[in-house]
Amino acid sequence: MKRLSYYIVILIFFAHSHSIIGIASEITLGGELKSSFTAFYTEEAGFSLLPETSLDLELFVPSWKDNEIKCAAHLFAGVTEGQTGYFWKKLYWKHKFKKLHLTIGRQPISWSFGSLLNPVDYELGALALEQEFSVKYQNALEAYCPLNWNTSISLVVSNPGDARDWKIGLRGRALINDFDITAHYILEHISPGAADDYRFGITAKGDVGSFGVYGSIGYYSTEKANSFLAGLDHSFFFPAGNQLYLQAEYLNIPRTILPNITGSVIFAPEEEPENNNNNITLLAGNATYRVDEFSSIGISVLYSYSSGQILFLPSYSNKLSTNCAAQIQGGIMTELLDKYEGSSLKVIFEKPDYLFLKIGLSYTF
């Protein structure tokens, strides 16, 4: 399906070449160049340094006659290891029929609803802790049918890996009592001879007073287990124009999907649970303070109650000019040990298992 989707987009491109030639003068190229330097520390390997450079390129083709063509690629290079590569973010054709929007080719697919972690996404781990991962981009066909201004149905058929693999997702969305409600079913075929994997998911998002509230429930056939997420967020606005944004979540999920939904930044404990409960409990939070129009500082925290692991991810960004920005990100993972002495509880930070500091510059054009 991967090659087929590329061929279809190219075929459509040539089929409409006479129209595209007419708007060729309006086609522009844009993108973003990023360069970063990361210092790592792990308990096993010690310290290491990793310079990286990446380039996002996108060809902006004006829409014509209800048609859209999107073309975007991500190129990357690791200076230390000498590794280079690329992948397509977008290479698709979209046509808007009267009651149907059809998209064919390489495209971003994520059923996010504003949470820090998403255990019911189309592809688990597409977005995690405000970071985007390559699994978000799929070779797929999407049929989107808007029933009215607040209700829709969409069908996605994708090829997540090998040519023999396939995945189907059906999703409905509606606004009920001012809450954005979605329900979906996903069927996945990974290897010949193996039983197909299927998942159900329901999400809800809305406002209660000045707080935003959201949640999800899911079922996973392979694990024969459920997931549950509940979260809330709130923004404080100050007279000077500053803003403080707070977000917190509680999750109870199957242990096997933990690396997927966190972008492999945290793993489930290796030992089997004593009570045969394959679910684990997580707490996630984020605080972001917008200092001014150009800079912000924030921190994300992820705590696994089941393993005692806790991850801190502080960050700072500053827009140096119209096109140039600087980012500083850090990370520290450690464990919390609870020790009782009499009636007192002492929370002790272990020696960090993982540390990193990343300094980067980006230039958009």
C-alpha positions as CSV (number, residue, x, y, z in Angstrom):
1,M,0.0,0.0,0.0
2,K,3.0,2.3,0.6
3,R,4.1,2.3,-3.0
4,L,0.5,2.2,-4.2
5,S,-0.4,5.4,-2.4
6,Y,2.7,7.2,-3.9
7,Y,1.7,6.0,-7.4
8,I,-1.8,7.2,-6.9
9,V,-0.7,10.7,-5.9
10,I,1.7,10.9,-8.8
11,L,-1.0,9.6,-11.2
12,I,-3.5,12.2,-9.9
13,F,-0.8,14.9,-10.2
14,F,-0.3,14.2,-13.9
15,A,-4.0,13.8,-14.5
16,H,-4.5,17.4,-13.2
17,S,-1.2,18.6,-14.6
18,H,-2.9,21.1,-17.0
19,S,-4.6,22.7,-13.9
20,I,-1.4,22.7,-11.9
21,I,0.6,24.3,-14.6
22,G,-1.8,27.2,-14.5
23,I,-1.1,27.9,-10.9
24,A,2.6,26.9,-11.0
25,S,3.7,30.5,-10.4
26,E,1.8,30.4,-7.1
27,I,3.6,27.3,-5.8
28,T,6.1,28.2,-3.0
29,L,8.6,26.3,-0.8
30,G,8.9,26.7,2.9
31,G,10.2,24.8,5.9
32,E,12.2,24.8,9.1
33,L,15.8,24.1,9.8
34,K,16.7,22.8,13.2
35,S,20.1,22.2,14.8
36,S,20.6,20.9,18.3
37,F,23.3,19.6,20.7
38,T,22.2,17.1,23.4
39,A,24.2,15.8,26.4
40,F,23.0,12.5,27.7
41,Y,23.7,10.5,30.9
42,T,22.5,7.0,31.6
43,E,23.4,4.8,34.5
44,E,24.6,2.0,32.2
45,A,26.5,4.0,29.5
46,G,27.6,7.2,31.3
47,F,27.8,10.5,29.5
48,S,27.5,10.9,25.7
49,L,27.0,13.8,23.3
50,L,24.7,13.9,20.3
51,P,24.7,16.8,17.7
52,E,21.7,16.6,15.4
53,T,20.4,18.5,12.4
54,S,17.0,18.2,10.7
55,L,15.2,20.0,7.9
56,D,11.5,20.1,7.2
57,L,10.5,21.0,3.7
58,E,7.0,21.6,2.4
59,L,5.7,22.5,-1.0
60,F,2.7,24.8,-0.8
61,V,0.4,24.1,-3.8
62,P,-2.7,26.3,-4.0
63,S,-6.1,24.5,-4.0
64,W,-8.0,24.3,-7.2
65,K,-11.5,23.0,-8.0
66,D,-11.9,21.4,-4.6
67,N,-8.5,19.6,-4.9
68,E,-5.5,19.8,-2.6
69,I,-2.1,18.3,-3.0
70,K,0.3,18.4,0.0
71,C,3.9,17.5,-0.1
72,A,6.2,17.7,3.0
73,A,9.4,15.8,3.9
74,H,11.5,15.5,7.0
75,L,15.3,15.1,6.6
76,F,17.6,14.3,9.5
77,A,21.3,13.7,10.2
78,G,23.1,12.6,13.3
79,V,26.6,14.0,13.2
80,T,28.2,11.7,15.7
81,E,26.9,8.4,14.3
82,G,26.9,9.6,10.7
83,Q,23.3,8.5,10.2
84,T,21.2,10.3,7.7
85,G,17.7,9.7,6.5
86,Y,14.3,11.0,5.6
87,F,10.6,10.2,5.7
88,W,7.5,11.8,4.1
89,K,5.2,13.7,6.4
90,K,2.7,14.5,3.6
91,L,2.4,13.3,0.1
92,Y,-1.3,13.1,-0.5
93,W,-4.2,14.2,-2.7
94,K,-7.5,15.5,-1.2
95,H,-10.7,16.1,-3.0
96,K,-13.8,17.6,-1.4
97,F,-17.0,16.1,-2.8
98,K,-20.3,17.6,-1.8
99,K,-20.8,15.2,1.1
100,L,-17.5,13.5,1.3
101,H,-13.8,14.5,1.8
102,L,-11.4,11.9,0.3
103,T,-7.7,11.9,1.2
104,I,-5.3,9.4,-0.4
105,G,-1.5,9.1,0.3
106,R,1.0,9.8,3.1
107,Q,-0.8,11.9,5.7
108,P,-0.9,12.8,9.4
109,I,-3.5,10.9,11.4
110,S,-4.0,11.5,15.0
111,W,-7.2,11.4,17.0
112,S,-6.0,13.6,19.8
113,F,-8.3,15.5,22.1
114,G,-5.8,17.7,24.0
115,S,-4.4,15.2,26.5
116,L,-0.7,14.9,27.4
117,L,-0.9,11.1,26.8
118,N,-3.5,9.4,24.5
119,P,-4.2,5.7,25.2
120,V,-6.9,5.6,22.5
121,D,-5.2,7.3,19.5
122,Y,-5.4,5.7,16.0
123,E,-1.7,5.0,16.3
124,L,-0.5,4.9,19.9
125,G,2.3,7.3,20.5
126,A,1.6,9.7,17.6
127,L,1.6,12.5,20.1
128,A,3.0,12.3,23.7
129,L,3.9,14.9,26.2
130,E,3.5,17.7,23.6
131,Q,6.0,15.9,21.3
132,E,5.2,14.6,17.8
133,F,6.5,11.2,16.6
134,S,6.9,9.7,13.2
135,V,4.2,7.1,13.7
136,K,1.7,10.0,13.3
137,Y,2.3,9.9,9.5
138,Q,0.6,7.0,7.8
139,N,0.2,5.7,4.2
140,A,-3.6,5.8,4.2
141,L,-6.9,6.5,2.7
142,E,-9.3,8.6,4.7
143,A,-13.0,9.2,3.9
144,Y,-14.5,12.0,6.0
145,C,-18.2,12.6,5.9
146,P,-19.6,15.7,7.7
147,L,-23.2,15.0,8.6
148,N,-23.8,18.6,9.9
149,W,-21.8,21.4,11.5
150,N,-21.0,19.4,14.7
151,T,-21.4,15.7,13.7
152,S,-19.2,13.6,11.4
153,I,-18.1,10.1,10.5
154,S,-14.6,9.2,9.2
155,L,-13.1,5.9,7.9
156,V,-9.3,5.3,7.7
157,V,-7.6,2.4,6.0
158,S,-3.8,2.4,6.4
159,N,-0.7,0.3,5.9
160,P,1.3,0.7,9.2
161,G,4.3,-1.5,8.2
162,D,4.8,-4.5,6.0
163,A,2.9,-4.6,2.7
164,R,0.7,-7.4,4.1
165,D,-0.2,-5.4,7.2
166,W,-3.4,-3.3,7.3
167,K,-5.4,-1.3,9.7
168,I,-8.9,0.1,9.6
169,G,-10.4,2.7,11.9
170,L,-14.0,4.0,12.0
171,R,-14.7,7.1,14.1
172,G,-17.8,9.1,14.9
173,R,-17.8,12.6,16.4
174,A,-20.7,14.7,17.8
175,L,-21.3,17.7,20.1
176,I,-23.6,16.6,23.0
177,N,-24.5,19.1,25.7
178,D,-21.5,21.3,24.8
179,F,-19.2,18.3,25.1
180,D,-17.1,17.1,22.2
181,I,-17.8,13.3,22.1
182,T,-16.0,10.7,19.9
183,A,-16.3,7.0,19.6
184,H,-14.1,4.7,17.4
185,Y,-13.3,1.1,16.5
186,I,-9.9,0.0,15.2
187,L,-9.1,-3.3,13.6
188,E,-5.4,-4.2,12.9
189,H,-3.9,-7.1,11.1
190,I,-0.1,-7.3,11.8
191,S,1.2,-10.8,10.8
192,P,-0.3,-13.6,8.7
193,G,-1.8,-16.4,10.8
194,A,-2.1,-14.3,14.0
195,A,-5.4,-13.1,15.4
196,D,-6.4,-9.6,14.4
197,D,-6.2,-7.0,17.1
198,Y,-9.0,-4.7,17.8
199,R,-9.6,-1.7,20.0
200,F,-12.6,0.5,21.1
201,G,-12.3,4.0,22.4
202,I,-14.5,6.8,23.6
203,T,-13.3,10.4,24.4
204,A,-15.1,13.4,25.8
205,K,-14.0,17.0,26.2
206,G,-15.7,20.1,27.4
207,D,-15.8,22.9,30.0
208,V,-17.1,23.0,33.6
209,G,-17.0,26.5,34.8
210,S,-13.5,28.0,34.1
211,F,-11.9,24.5,33.9
212,G,-11.5,22.3,30.9
213,V,-12.2,18.7,31.6
214,Y,-11.6,15.6,29.4
215,G,-11.3,11.9,29.5
216,S,-11.3,8.6,27.7
217,I,-12.0,4.9,28.1
218,G,-10.7,2.1,25.9
219,Y,-10.6,-1.6,25.4
220,Y,-7.8,-3.7,23.9
221,S,-8.4,-7.2,22.6
222,T,-4.8,-8.5,22.8
223,E,-4.4,-7.4,26.4
224,K,-8.1,-8.1,27.3
225,A,-7.9,-5.0,29.4
226,N,-9.4,-1.5,29.7
227,S,-7.9,1.9,29.9
228,F,-9.1,5.0,31.7
229,L,-8.0,8.6,31.5
230,A,-9.3,11.7,33.3
231,G,-7.8,15.2,33.0
232,L,-8.4,18.9,33.6
233,D,-6.7,22.1,32.6
234,H,-7.0,25.8,33.5
235,S,-5.4,29.0,32.4
236,F,-4.6,32.0,34.6
237,F,-4.4,35.4,32.8
238,F,-2.5,38.3,34.3
239,P,-2.9,42.0,33.6
240,A,0.5,42.3,32.0
241,G,-0.5,39.8,29.4
242,N,1.3,36.9,30.9
243,Q,-0.4,33.5,31.1
244,L,0.0,30.4,33.3
245,Y,-1.4,27.2,31.9
246,L,-1.8,24.1,34.1
247,Q,-2.8,20.6,33.1
248,A,-3.1,17.3,35.1
249,E,-4.1,13.8,34.2
250,Y,-4.7,10.4,35.9
251,L,-4.3,7.3,33.8
252,N,-4.9,3.6,34.3
253,I,-3.7,1.6,31.3
254,P,-2.5,-1.8,30.2
255,R,1.2,-2.1,31.1
256,T,2.1,-3.3,27.5
257,I,1.1,0.0,25.9
258,L,3.0,2.3,28.2
259,P,6.1,2.6,26.0
260,N,3.9,3.3,23.0
261,I,1.9,6.2,24.5
262,T,4.9,7.8,26.2
263,G,7.2,7.8,23.2
264,S,9.4,5.1,24.9
265,V,10.5,7.6,27.6
266,I,9.2,5.4,30.4
267,F,8.6,1.6,30.6
268,A,6.6,-0.7,32.8
269,P,8.3,-2.7,35.6
270,E,9.7,-6.0,34.4
271,E,8.4,-8.0,37.3
272,E,4.9,-9.5,36.9
273,P,2.2,-8.0,39.1
274,E,1.3,-10.1,42.2
275,N,-2.5,-9.6,41.8
276,N,-2.6,-10.5,38.1
277,N,-3.7,-7.0,37.3
278,N,-1.9,-6.0,34.1
279,N,-2.9,-2.4,34.4
280,I,-0.6,0.3,35.8
281,T,-1.3,3.8,37.2
282,L,0.2,7.0,35.9
283,L,0.0,10.7,36.8
284,A,0.9,13.3,34.3
285,G,1.1,17.1,34.6
286,N,2.2,20.2,32.7
287,A,2.8,23.8,33.7
288,T,3.6,26.5,31.1
289,Y,4.2,30.1,31.9
290,R,4.2,32.6,29.0
291,V,6.7,35.2,30.1
292,D,5.9,37.6,27.2
293,E,4.9,37.5,23.5
294,F,8.3,35.9,22.6
295,S,9.3,33.5,25.4
296,S,7.8,30.8,27.6
297,I,9.0,28.4,30.3
298,G,7.4,25.1,31.3
299,I,7.8,21.7,32.9
300,S,6.1,18.4,32.2
301,V,6.0,15.6,34.9
302,L,5.2,11.9,34.4
303,Y,5.0,9.6,37.4
304,S,4.5,5.8,37.3
305,Y,2.9,4.8,40.6
306,S,3.4,1.1,39.7
307,S,7.2,1.4,39.3
308,G,8.1,4.5,41.3
309,Q,9.7,6.1,38.2
310,I,9.3,9.9,37.8
311,L,10.3,12.0,34.8
312,F,10.8,15.7,34.8
313,L,10.9,17.6,31.5
314,P,11.7,21.3,31.9
315,S,11.8,23.5,28.8
316,Y,12.4,27.1,27.7
317,S,11.8,28.8,24.4
318,N,12.6,32.3,23.1
319,K,11.8,33.8,19.7
320,L,15.0,35.6,18.8
321,S,13.7,37.2,15.6
322,T,10.9,36.8,13.1
323,N,12.4,33.5,11.8
324,C,14.8,32.4,14.5
325,A,14.0,30.7,17.8
326,A,16.1,29.1,20.6
327,Q,14.9,26.1,22.7
328,I,16.4,24.6,25.8
329,Q,15.0,21.2,27.0
330,G,16.0,19.1,29.9
331,G,15.1,15.7,31.3
332,I,15.7,13.8,34.5
333,M,14.3,10.4,35.3
334,T,14.7,8.9,38.8
335,E,12.8,6.8,41.3
336,L,10.9,7.7,44.4
337,L,11.4,5.4,47.4
338,D,8.9,5.6,50.3
339,K,10.5,4.7,53.6
340,Y,8.6,4.7,56.9
341,E,10.3,5.6,60.1
342,G,7.8,5.5,63.0
343,S,4.9,7.6,61.8
344,S,6.8,9.8,59.4
345,L,7.1,9.3,55.6
346,K,10.3,10.3,53.8
347,V,10.3,10.6,50.0
348,I,13.8,10.0,48.8
349,F,15.1,10.7,45.3
350,E,17.4,7.9,44.0
351,K,20.4,8.5,41.9
352,P,19.1,9.6,38.5
353,D,18.7,6.8,35.9
354,Y,18.6,9.2,33.0
355,L,19.6,12.8,32.3
356,F,19.7,15.0,29.2
357,L,20.1,18.6,28.3
358,K,19.3,19.7,24.8
359,I,20.1,23.2,23.3
360,G,18.7,24.0,19.9
361,L,18.1,26.7,17.3
362,S,15.5,26.7,14.6
363,Y,15.0,28.8,11.5
364,T,11.8,29.0,9.6
365,F,11.5,30.2,6.0
